[in-house]
Amino acid sequence: MTALVHVVVVFLAVAPSNPLSTRYRQHIDAWVYPLFEQNWRLFAPNPDSVNRQILARTAHTDSDGSMRVSRWFDLTAADRAAVEHHLFPSHTAQNLLRRAWSSYVETHGTDDAARSERAEMMQKYLSNIAADRVTDHRKGGTFDFIQLRVVTRPVAAPGATAGNRPPTPVENRLLPWWKVAPHGK
């Protein structure tokens, strides 16, 4: 029964607009996003014109009330290393963080204010991915807060020499601290 409901809801999500999908759009979107989202980028890709480096740092409040903040951890580099050294990397490993960031930007704009339930869900989704990735690479310690920084640089023109310095960042976006469920060991 669940499989039948899933197929019908996904069909309504990807089918042209009709009275049924219009009437139940909120329920359909709640089921489909973010796990079952459909798009056609496989057939008509929209390549990025920028490279994004997503970094995370964590914080833990000590018993005396002082906050201990970690160094920045490069989530993008960790993802890239996992893909480069894996014979058959999964689509999820390659795109989860990047797609979560894209969805966050689509729902939040530049002021990082969540204006809908979907925006709140995407913020939570992004913070959970970051917290899990930091936990996977960290050796000990706990944290209660996470903060992300996203550095955006233009993609070098074809045929350009690598040079000694990376392109100047177009954007260096610092997100607010987010409370997360206690992570760590």
Rosetta blueprint (number, residue, H / E / L):
1 M L
2 T H
3 A H
4 L H
5 V H
6 H H
7 V H
8 V H
9 V H
10 V H
11 F H
12 L H
13 A H
14 V H
15 A L
16 P L
17 S L
18 N L
19 P H
20 L H
21 S H
22 T H
23 R H
24 Y L
25 R H
26 Q H
27 H H
28 I H
29 D H
30 A H
31 W H
32 V H
33 Y L
34 P L
35 L L
36 F L
37 E L
38 Q L
39 N L
40 W L
41 R L
42 L L
43 F L
44 A L
45 P L
46 N L
47 P L
48 D L
49 S L
50 V E
51 N E
52 R E
53 Q E
54 I E
55 L E
56 A E
57 R E
58 T E
59 A E
60 H E
61 T E
62 D L
63 S L
64 D L
65 G L
66 S L
67 M E
68 R E
69 V E
70 S L
71 R L
72 W L
73 F E
74 D E
75 L H
76 T H
77 A H
78 A H
79 D H
80 R H
81 A H
82 A H
83 V H
84 E H
85 H L
86 H L
87 L L
88 F L
89 P L
90 S L
91 H H
92 T H
93 A H
94 Q H
95 N H
96 L H
97 L H
98 R H
99 R H
100 A H
101 W H
102 S H
103 S H
104 Y H
105 V H
106 E H
107 T H
108 H H
109 G L
110 T L
111 D L
112 D L
113 A L
114 A L
115 R L
116 S L
117 E H
118 R H
119 A H
120 E H
121 M H
122 M H
123 Q H
124 K H
125 Y H
126 L H
127 S H
128 N H
129 I H
130 A H
131 A H
132 D H
133 R H
134 V H
135 T H
136 D H
137 H H
138 R L
139 K L
140 G L
141 G L
142 T E
143 F E
144 D E
145 F E
146 I E
147 Q E
148 L E
149 R E
150 V E
151 V E
152 T E
153 R E
154 P E
155 V L
156 A L
157 A L
158 P L
159 G L
160 A L
161 T L
162 A L
163 G L
164 N L
165 R L
166 P L
167 P L
168 T L
169 P L
170 V L
171 E E
172 N E
173 R E
174 L E
175 L L
176 P L
177 W L
178 W E
179 K E
180 V E
181 A E
182 P E
183 H E
184 G E
185 K L
